[in-house]
Amino acid sequence: MATYQNLLTQKAAIERKLATARKREVASVVKQINGLIAQYQLQPSELTFGGKAASAGRASKAVKAKSGRKPKAGTPAAPKYRNPETGDTWSGRGRSPKWVVGDKSNYLIESQE
């Protein structure tokens, strides 16, 4: 029956063999990838690394997977309120800005119909 120390020694030897094999195989794969990039004249924007996409459409999916929430869809809401002093606007969604003090109706944007 193997002792704990013998098993640790075997584990260390296997880990060294794994590291050596990985280095050798990674070098071969990188050489292969670089050859394909040159052959097809690929640009960095066409490549993805670590599951994260370079394009905006794919990037939003990566964000969704990471945060667990859906990415925001559609266009932003039209502004409903305006700060008369600075011209800053607020759609009325989310937390109200600091410049909205008192009655919100004082800041309503007149409809332009």
C-alpha positions in Angstrom: 0.0 0.0 0.0 1.3 3.4 -1.0 2.1 5.9 1.7 1.0 9.5 1.8 4.6 10.7 1.1 5.0 8.3 -1.9 1.7 9.6 -3.4 2.8 13.2 -3.0 6.1 12.4 -4.8 4.1 10.8 -7.6 1.8 13.7 -7.8 4.7 16.2 -8.1 6.3 14.0 -10.9 3.0 13.9 -12.8 2.5 17.7 -12.4 6.0 18.2 -13.9 5.2 15.9 -16.8 1.9 17.8 -17.3 3.6 21.2 -17.4 6.2 19.9 -19.9 3.5 18.3 -22.2 1.4 21.5 -22.1 4.3 23.7 -23.0 5.2 21.5 -26.0 1.5 21.3 -27.2 0.8 25.0 -26.7 3.9 25.9 -28.7 2.6 23.7 -31.6 -0.9 25.1 -31.4 0.3 28.7 -31.4 2.4 28.0 -34.4 -0.6 26.5 -36.2 -2.9 29.5 -35.2 -0.4 32.0 -36.4 -0.1 30.2 -39.7 -3.9 30.2 -40.2 -4.1 33.9 -39.3 -1.5 34.7 -41.9 -3.1 32.4 -44.5 -6.5 34.0 -44.1 -5.3 37.5 -43.4 -7.4 37.7 -40.3 -7.7 41.0 -38.4 -7.7 41.3 -34.6 -11.4 42.5 -34.7 -12.4 39.2 -36.3 -10.9 37.1 -33.5 -12.3 36.2 -30.1 -10.3 35.4 -27.0 -11.4 33.6 -23.9 -15.1 33.6 -24.9 -15.2 37.4 -25.1 -16.0 38.7 -28.5 -14.4 41.7 -30.2 -17.6 42.9 -31.9 -20.3 44.8 -30.0 -23.0 42.3 -30.6 -21.1 39.5 -29.2 -19.7 41.5 -26.4 -23.2 42.2 -25.0 -23.7 38.4 -24.8 -20.5 38.0 -22.9 -21.7 40.7 -20.5 -25.0 38.9 -20.1 -23.3 35.6 -19.3 -21.0 37.3 -16.8 -23.6 39.3 -14.9 -26.5 37.0 -15.2 -28.7 39.9 -16.4 -30.0 40.6 -19.9 -28.4 43.4 -21.8 -30.5 46.5 -22.2 -32.5 46.4 -25.4 -34.0 49.1 -27.6 -33.5 52.8 -27.6 -33.2 55.1 -24.6 -36.3 56.7 -23.4 -37.0 60.3 -24.6 -36.3 63.0 -22.1 -39.3 64.1 -20.1 -37.8 66.7 -17.7 -35.2 69.5 -18.4 -33.1 71.5 -16.0 -33.8 75.2 -17.0 -30.4 76.4 -15.8 -28.1 73.9 -17.5 -30.3 72.2 -20.1 -29.6 68.7 -18.7 -32.4 66.3 -19.3 -33.9 63.2 -17.5 -36.2 60.6 -18.9 -38.0 60.1 -15.6 -36.7 56.6 -15.3 -34.3 55.5 -12.5 -33.0 57.6 -9.7 -33.9 61.3 -10.1 -31.0 63.7 -10.6 -30.0 66.2 -7.9 -31.3 69.1 -9.9 -34.9 67.8 -9.6 -35.9 69.5 -6.4 -39.5 69.6 -5.2 -42.4 69.1 -7.7 -41.2 67.3 -10.8 -43.9 69.0 -12.9 -41.9 72.2 -12.7 -39.3 70.6 -14.9 -41.6 68.9 -17.5 -40.6 69.4 -21.1 -43.5 70.9 -23.1 -44.7 68.4 -25.8 -43.6 69.4 -29.3 -46.6 68.1 -31.3 
